[in-house]
Amino acid sequence: MFRKNINISVLYIASWLNGQGAAALNHLMEDAATAEISRSQLWQWLRNSVVLDNGKRLTESYYEKIAMEEYEKIRNLVGDENHEKTNINWQNNY
């Protein structure tokens, strides 16, 4: 669930930055509510240093490591061109 929450959060935000209000992720239609649930779960788990299903304690460094692995998976999934479009949209909006 930890990796899935990171994945859903990142993919939904990328979809939103590209002008879509909902996104088909993992054969489900996800929206802002799903992304917010995923984000809040991640925040709670990190804040409370929970022990994950794999037996590891969630720390900032472990979160960053897994998040970077998920970002790389997403980049491979969407391809460099689409990844760069999202980066450009992100920079233009923020």
Beta strands, then each sheet from edge to edge (+ up, - down):
strand 1: 23-25
strand 2: 28-30
sheet 1: 1+ 2-
end
